[in-house]
Amino acid sequence: MSRSDNIILIGMPGAGKSTLGVILAKVMGYHFIDADIEIQRRYGKLLKDLIEDEGVEGFLKIEDDVNSDINIERTVIATGGSAVYGKNAMEHYKSTGKIVYLKLEYNELLKRLGDIKNRGVVLKENQTLVDLYHERTVLYEKYADIIIDETGLDIEQTLEKLVNEL
């Protein structure tokens, strides 16, 4: 790998970016950072509170700024599901590593997700989860260097597939 050697995980909430990211970092001997936790650390608030306080557009700006400012090497970065709305962040990530889209079919995603409000999921007014899924899938595919279809796979199988692709 080149370009600072980072591995950037993108995908819907519930796709396993954080869970898989920690394990992948151990397997690869990399560091790990969860961009959502980094946002919470920098702002001293939970994501859901930031979204409530700043509104969707305000939160997306914060997310783009924080993601654009993550300058590390040999690190697995688990992004928030909405990171793909940040053009600056995604260009930054493209230049510093490989972007991996953890793709999950909608029905499987529904099974994994609990109460999305408590996860800090960015939903616009009157937007449903299926709307969000279709809107973001296009962006995930646009930015991905590698697409890992997780449908029917457990975490170990997804990890094996990803390590083979890398």
N, C-alpha and C positions, 0 to 999 in steps of 0.2 A: 504494500500500500504506500501511498505518497501523500502529498498535500497535508502535512502535519499528522497524518495517520488517525484522525478521529473517526469514530463510527457514530453517526447521528441517526437515532431511531425516530421515525415519524409514523403516525397512524392514529386511528380513532381512540378515544378513551376506552379502556377495557381490552385493547389489543395486546397488552402485556409489555409495553415499552419499558416501564420501570423495573418490573420483575425480571424480564429477560435481560435487561441492561446490566443489572447487578451481576447476574450469573455469567453473562458474556464477558464482562470486564475481568472477572476472576479467571475464566478460561484463557483469555488472551493476555493476561498480565497487564491490563490497562487500568486507568483510574475510571471512576464513574461519577457522573453528575446528573441530577434530575433538575431540568430547567424550571419546572414548576416550584420545586423546593427553593431553588435559587431566587426566584421572584419573591416568594414568601419571606425568605431571609432578608432580602434587600429592602422590602417594604414593610416588614413587620406585621403582615396581615395574611390571613388565609385567602386563597384564590377567590372563593365565593364572596368574601367580604370586599375584596378589591374590585370584583366585577360589579357588585352592588353599589359600591362607593363611586367608582369611576365610569360606570356604564360599559357597554360592550366595546364601543370604539376606543374609549380611554384605556380599557384593559388591553386591547389588542396593540395599542401603541406602546404600553409598558412592556408587554411580552416581546414585541419586536426589538425594542431597545435593549432589554436584558439579554435576549438571545444573540443579538448582534455583538454584544460586549463580552461574550464568553470566549476567551482566548486561552486555550489550553491545548496540549498535545497528548497523543496516545491515551485518549479518553473516550469512553462510551458515553454519549449524551442522549438521555431520554428527554425528548421535547414534550411540551403539552400538545394536545390534539389540535389546538388552534394555531400553533406556531407557523403553519404553512400559509397563513394569511399575511405574515410579515415578510414582505419582499426583501428588505435589507437583511433580515435574519437568515432567510433561505439562501441568498447569494453568499453571505458570510459562511454558512455551513458548507455550501458547495465548494468553496475555495479552501476549506480546512479539513475536509474528509469525505468519506463515502456516506451517502444518505440512503438508509434502508427503510423501506416502507413495509411495515407489518400489516399485511392485508388480511382482513377478516370479513367473511360474508355477514350480511346484516342480521340474519336470524341468529347466528352464533354470537354476534356482538350483543344482541338483546339478552341472551342467556347470561352473559358475563356481567352486564351492567346492573348495578342495583339502583339506588336513588341517585340519578345524575346531578340533581341540584347540589348535593353535598360534595360532589366531586369537583365542583368549580368548572363545569362545562359551559362553554360560551354558546348560548342559544339566543338568537335574535328574537324579538317579539313575534309571537305567533309561529315560530319555527318549530317543527317537530324533529325528533331524532332522525327519522328517515330522510327528511329534507336535508338535514345537516350532513348525513352520511353521503348522500348523492353529491352535495356541493363540495365536500372535502375530498372525496375519492379522486376527482379530476385533478385537484391540486397535489395530492400525494403522488399520483402517477406521474405528474409533470416534473416534480423535483427528484424523484427516486432514481438512484443509480442502480439499486438492487430492489426487487420486489419479492418478498417472502410471503407466499400464500399459506396462512396458518390453518385454513379450513380443515377440521378433523384431526389436527395435530395437538399433542400436549406440549408442555413447555420444553421437555427434553428433545422431542422430535423437531420442534421449531428451532431450538438452539443448534442441533446437529445440522439442519438444513442451512441455517445462516452461516455457521462456521465453514461449511463446505463452499458456499457461495463466495465468502470473503477470501 
